[in-house]
Amino acid sequence: MFEPSAQIDSLLTAVSLRQSASAGMRAMMQRQAEFPTPLVARLTGIALDPNGRDVADQLMDAYWSDEPRQDSILDTSGTDREVIIGSGFHAAVYAAVRVLSGHPRPLVLERSDRVGGAFAMTTRPTFYLNSRNRAGNAGLAGDQRASLNYLPGAPIQASALSMAEYQTNSDMAFVIRLTLAQFADVVTNAEVLSVSGDRSEVEIDMDSRTTLLAGLVIDARGLGDPDDHDIANGETILTFPQFMQRMAGMWPLRGLRRVAIVGSGDSAKCAAESFLGIAPQPLMAAAALDSVDQIDWYSDELPTSCDEWQQDIRGRYQAIGRYLRPDRLGARRLSVLSRRARPVGLPGAALIDGRPAVESRHPRARRRDRSAAVEGRPRQRRPPLPGRPGR
Ligand SMILES: Cc1cc2nc3c(=O)[nH]c(=O)nc-3n(C[C@H](O)[C@H](O)[C@H](O)COP(=O)(O)OP(=O)(O)OC[C@H]3O[C@@H](n4cnc5c(N)ncnc54)[C@H](O)[C@@H]3O)c2cc1C
């Protein structure tokens, strides 16, 4: 095992000095002998205690966004340094494996102010991952003794953070963030615009920052931005990340009666779970106040009946299928409409086929709450980073 990095060390000290945040860490120290090292026991205790995790998350954000620290890291870059673009799961895997193989800590450039990539799109849990929560090392799908959400080298694994059948995005995000705190120097709000160079030297152009030199660049920018993000307006038509941001806030479904989902992938399925109330519980939301009556799901790739759903769809998303069945009075909350749709955003409404995708329950709520169709379509393939003109 490894010694904690300076960032992890200062995080442990800061948490232990706060009585309200350190209860989980102190409790877990009683079971220290069951962990590989005291460091793992302390980090697991912090992660399992909501107050401890909250404080740890804030400390990491403050550390990564500290401008003097960012400046001094960027000043020391050179051709002996590895730079990773993006701070998601793959950045964390690469950083951990490289450092544990004896290489220096890589520099991670993250365009947003939040480290952790797709799983960290919200600080609160908003969606479940799609592979089962199992202890153990990495393995192949179908291997009952292997964990598919295993992050090699991580200080703690996501399987140590809950007993739930499926992990939440924020559990995985916390593991990714701790891994980067241990094995990388991260600079946030650093968007890479272009990369150019040859085998011995690479120049990295960033938005509003000086050009950086590196010996090797790892492109870990993920799958790309949501397809059709140009038609999303964030209010009546939302991309999946925008919708998840909404689900992380207070009363996310307030006033909504009828909604639409467009697309068939995991993002669309997670959006359906949020509308049906089978996703992680949102903050301050209650079925008595804010449940959605009708969900129209536009996809020509999904089953339209409960029986077909049970046969065709993987276990993780089986619970959705029962809402495709009419209740005893013949009403169905969820309908799959076997066609593609392109919503049109108007002020205060989203239209599909010329009719509103959203109806609000109360006139007052309609004015206040103008939500809409969720675009759960696949992501665009990330374009190659352009070289700089003239090189
Ligand atoms: C609903 C859902 C469920 C999923 N379930 C699972 C699961 O169970 N198991 C699993 O393994 N995977 C799952 N995935 C897929 C998983 O999210 C991705 O495989 C994983 O996040 C990819 O990691 P990444 O590091 O490649 O990219 P990302 O996590 O997308 O991170 C890329 C990072 O790069 C940054 N970036 C982009 N461009 C730039 C730039 N120019 N300059 C600087 N930074 C930049 C972005 O801001 C982002 O932080 C799921 C995805 C979804 C949507």
The ligand as an ORCA input file, in Angstrom:
! r2SCAN-3c Opt
* xyz 0 1
  C     -26.638      6.527    -16.871
  C     -25.254      5.988    -17.021
  C     -24.882      4.828    -16.357
  C     -23.593      4.317    -16.500
  N     -23.254      3.205    -15.804
  C     -21.980      2.733    -15.879
  C     -21.547      1.601    -15.124
  O     -22.304      1.016    -14.394
  N     -20.269      1.186    -15.234
  C     -19.385      1.816    -16.062
  O     -18.224      1.418    -16.119
  N     -19.767      2.871    -16.798
  C     -21.029      3.343    -16.728
  N     -21.407      4.427    -17.468
  C     -20.460      4.982    -18.427
  C     -19.465      5.891    -17.740
  O     -20.102      7.103    -17.365
  C     -18.325      6.159    -18.656
  O     -17.816      4.961    -19.158
  C     -17.187      6.843    -17.909
  O     -17.651      7.933    -17.143
  C     -16.175      7.328    -18.919
  O     -15.130      7.891    -18.189
  P     -14.115      8.869    -18.909
  O     -13.063      9.181    -17.911
  O     -13.677      8.284    -20.198
  O     -14.984     10.151    -19.310
  P     -15.898     11.123    -18.459
  O     -16.323     10.537    -17.189
  O     -16.935     11.597    -19.419
  O     -14.900     12.341    -18.139
  C     -14.386     13.174    -19.157
  C     -13.960     14.485    -18.521
  O     -13.245     15.242    -19.488
  C     -13.576     16.607    -19.344
  N     -13.260     17.289    -20.600
  C     -13.881     17.129    -21.798
  N     -13.313     17.906    -22.743
  C     -12.307     18.575    -22.126
  C     -11.345     19.530    -22.583
  N     -11.292     19.941    -23.859
  N     -10.454     20.038    -21.690
  C     -10.487     19.626    -20.377
  N     -11.372     18.714    -19.913
  C     -12.264     18.190    -20.766
  C     -15.057     16.567    -19.015
  O     -15.484     17.764    -18.385
  C     -15.121     15.363    -18.065
  O     -14.940     15.726    -16.720
  C     -22.657      4.970    -17.327
  C     -23.032      6.155    -17.978
  C     -24.304      6.659    -17.818
  C     -24.659      7.956    -18.512
*
